[in-house]
Amino acid sequence: MNDDDNDNDNDDDNVKVRGRRPADMRVINLIVVHCSDSLFGDAALVRKWHLERGFSEIGYHHVILNGYPDAESLRLHRPKFWLDGAVEPGRPLEQAGAHVQGHNHNSVGICLIGKEQFTQQQFGALVELIGRIRREHPGARLAGHYELLGAGDPPKSCPNLDMEWVRGQLGAWRGQINVTDNVKGRT
């Protein structure tokens, strides 16, 4: 998996928010897209992988399936088509994730199951999920994990998508994402 950020991110202070959100909801102004770097999986399997790596819980808030929830379905080339594009819950949104060092306190982590190819159903689910998150957290910016690397971090391509293209496609499809939005704050 391309997810090398664990729960020891020390930037997940419990921020109290005034306004319409519950007092225990943290400020969310960033949506980060990841990939599982595996050809199969679901939220339960990603949770297992994260626990094996010492996390206290799954690091992502949402996992978008590709129809192959387990190695057996992939080996037999028998996708569970009804799961393709299904969004499974991960870590509760009220809790900071463990998916991108230095940004867990203010972000939502979304994991696409896959490596370099994703299904149309996954992209449709991603569009809907990002739209919902942005309605609940107006102005939330969109980034791929690779766009948030620190100066000393090893190179990474997660989620193995050109995020400029993704932002453009999302804006064209839904009209909800300003295609000039980007993580670094440039317009």
C-alpha positions as CSV (number, residue, x, y, z in Angstrom):
1,M,0.0,0.0,0.0
2,N,1.1,3.5,-0.6
3,D,-0.1,4.6,2.7
4,D,2.9,5.1,4.9
5,D,1.5,7.5,7.5
6,N,0.5,6.1,10.8
7,D,-1.5,7.3,13.8
8,N,1.5,9.1,15.3
9,D,0.9,12.2,13.3
10,N,0.5,14.5,16.4
11,D,-1.4,17.0,14.3
12,D,-4.9,15.6,15.1
13,D,-5.9,18.0,17.9
14,N,-9.6,17.9,18.7
15,V,-10.6,21.2,17.2
16,K,-13.9,22.5,18.5
17,V,-16.0,24.2,15.8
18,R,-18.8,26.8,16.2
19,G,-21.7,26.8,13.9
20,R,-23.9,24.1,12.3
21,R,-21.5,21.2,12.8
22,P,-21.5,19.3,16.1
23,A,-19.0,20.7,18.6
24,D,-16.9,17.6,18.4
25,M,-16.5,17.8,14.6
26,R,-13.1,18.8,13.4
27,V,-12.5,21.4,10.8
28,I,-12.2,19.7,7.4
29,N,-10.8,21.7,4.5
30,L,-9.0,19.1,2.5
31,I,-10.0,15.9,0.7
32,V,-7.1,13.5,-0.1
33,V,-7.4,10.7,-2.6
34,H,-5.3,7.6,-2.2
35,C,-5.1,4.1,-3.8
36,S,-4.7,0.8,-2.0
37,D,-1.9,-0.2,-4.3
38,S,-3.6,-3.6,-4.5
39,L,-5.8,-5.2,-7.1
40,F,-8.4,-6.3,-4.5
41,G,-9.7,-5.3,-1.1
42,D,-12.4,-3.8,0.9
43,A,-12.5,-1.7,4.1
44,A,-12.2,-4.7,6.3
45,L,-9.0,-5.9,4.5
46,V,-7.5,-2.4,4.5
47,R,-8.3,-2.2,8.3
48,K,-6.5,-5.5,8.8
49,W,-3.5,-4.3,6.8
50,H,-3.4,-1.0,8.9
51,L,-3.7,-2.9,12.2
52,E,-0.8,-5.2,11.1
53,R,1.3,-2.0,10.5
54,G,0.6,-0.7,14.0
55,F,-2.3,1.7,13.3
56,S,-5.1,1.9,15.9
57,E,-7.7,1.7,13.2
58,I,-8.1,2.0,9.4
59,G,-6.4,5.2,8.3
60,Y,-9.0,6.2,5.7
61,H,-12.5,7.6,6.2
62,H,-13.9,6.0,3.0
63,V,-12.9,3.1,0.8
64,I,-14.3,2.8,-2.8
65,L,-14.4,-0.8,-4.0
66,N,-13.5,-2.1,-7.5
67,G,-15.6,-5.3,-7.4
68,Y,-12.8,-7.6,-6.2
69,P,-13.1,-7.7,-2.4
70,D,-10.7,-10.6,-1.9
71,A,-7.8,-12.4,-3.6
72,E,-10.1,-15.3,-4.5
73,S,-12.4,-13.2,-6.6
74,L,-9.5,-11.7,-8.4
75,R,-7.7,-15.1,-8.9
76,L,-10.9,-16.5,-10.4
77,H,-11.6,-13.4,-12.5
78,R,-15.1,-13.3,-10.9
79,P,-15.8,-9.8,-9.8
80,K,-18.7,-9.1,-7.5
81,F,-20.0,-6.5,-9.9
82,W,-22.5,-5.2,-7.3
83,L,-19.6,-4.0,-5.2
84,D,-17.9,-2.1,-8.0
85,G,-18.1,1.5,-6.9
86,A,-19.5,0.7,-3.5
87,V,-18.3,3.2,-0.8
88,E,-17.5,1.6,2.5
89,P,-17.0,3.5,5.7
90,G,-13.6,3.5,7.4
91,R,-12.5,5.6,10.3
92,P,-15.3,7.9,11.7
93,L,-15.2,11.3,10.1
94,E,-15.1,13.0,13.5
95,Q,-11.7,11.4,14.1
96,A,-8.5,12.6,12.3
97,G,-7.4,10.0,9.8
98,A,-4.0,8.4,9.5
99,H,-3.4,8.7,5.8
100,V,-1.1,11.7,5.0
101,Q,1.6,13.0,7.3
102,G,1.0,16.6,8.5
103,H,-2.5,16.9,7.1
104,N,-4.6,14.3,9.0
105,H,-6.1,16.8,11.4
106,N,-8.0,18.7,8.7
107,S,-8.6,16.2,6.0
108,V,-10.8,13.3,4.8
109,G,-9.0,10.3,3.4
110,I,-10.6,8.4,0.5
111,C,-9.0,5.2,-0.8
112,L,-9.7,3.7,-4.2
113,I,-9.1,0.0,-4.3
114,G,-6.6,-0.6,-7.2
115,K,-3.2,0.3,-8.4
116,E,-3.1,2.2,-11.7
117,Q,-6.5,1.4,-13.2
118,F,-9.8,2.3,-11.7
119,T,-13.3,1.5,-12.9
120,Q,-16.0,3.9,-14.2
121,Q,-18.1,3.0,-11.2
122,Q,-15.3,4.0,-8.8
123,F,-14.9,7.3,-10.5
124,G,-18.7,7.9,-10.3
125,A,-18.7,7.1,-6.6
126,L,-15.7,9.3,-6.1
127,V,-17.5,12.2,-7.8
128,E,-20.6,11.7,-5.6
129,L,-18.6,11.3,-2.4
130,I,-16.5,14.4,-3.1
131,G,-19.6,16.4,-3.9
132,R,-21.2,15.3,-0.6
133,I,-18.1,16.1,1.4
134,R,-17.8,19.5,-0.2
135,R,-21.5,20.3,0.6
136,E,-20.8,19.4,4.2
137,H,-17.5,21.2,4.2
138,P,-17.6,24.0,1.7
139,G,-14.3,25.1,0.2
140,A,-12.6,21.8,0.9
141,R,-9.7,21.4,-1.5
142,L,-8.9,18.2,-3.4
143,A,-5.5,16.6,-3.5
144,G,-3.8,13.3,-4.4
145,H,-1.5,11.9,-1.7
146,Y,1.6,12.6,-3.9
147,E,0.8,16.3,-3.9
148,L,1.2,16.6,-0.1
149,L,4.6,15.1,0.4
150,G,7.1,16.9,2.6
151,A,10.6,17.9,1.5
152,G,12.2,14.8,3.0
153,D,9.6,12.3,2.0
154,P,10.4,9.6,-0.6
155,P,8.8,10.1,-4.0
156,K,5.3,8.6,-4.3
157,S,2.6,8.5,-7.0
158,C,-0.4,7.6,-4.9
159,P,-3.2,7.6,-6.1
160,N,-1.5,7.0,-9.5
161,L,-3.8,9.5,-11.1
162,D,-3.1,12.9,-12.6
163,M,-4.9,15.0,-10.0
164,E,-5.1,18.1,-12.3
165,W,-7.0,15.9,-14.8
166,V,-9.2,14.5,-12.0
167,R,-10.0,18.0,-10.8
168,G,-10.9,19.0,-14.3
169,Q,-13.1,16.0,-14.9
170,L,-14.8,16.4,-11.5
171,G,-15.5,20.1,-12.4
172,A,-16.8,19.2,-15.8
173,W,-19.0,16.3,-14.6
174,R,-20.5,17.9,-11.5
175,G,-19.9,21.6,-11.7
176,Q,-19.0,21.6,-8.0
177,I,-15.2,21.8,-8.1
178,N,-13.3,24.8,-9.3
179,V,-10.8,23.4,-11.7
180,T,-8.3,26.0,-10.5
181,D,-8.4,24.8,-6.9
182,N,-5.3,23.1,-5.9
183,V,-3.6,22.1,-2.7
184,K,-0.8,24.6,-2.9
185,G,-3.3,27.5,-2.9
186,R,-2.6,28.7,-6.4
187,T,-5.4,29.9,-8.7
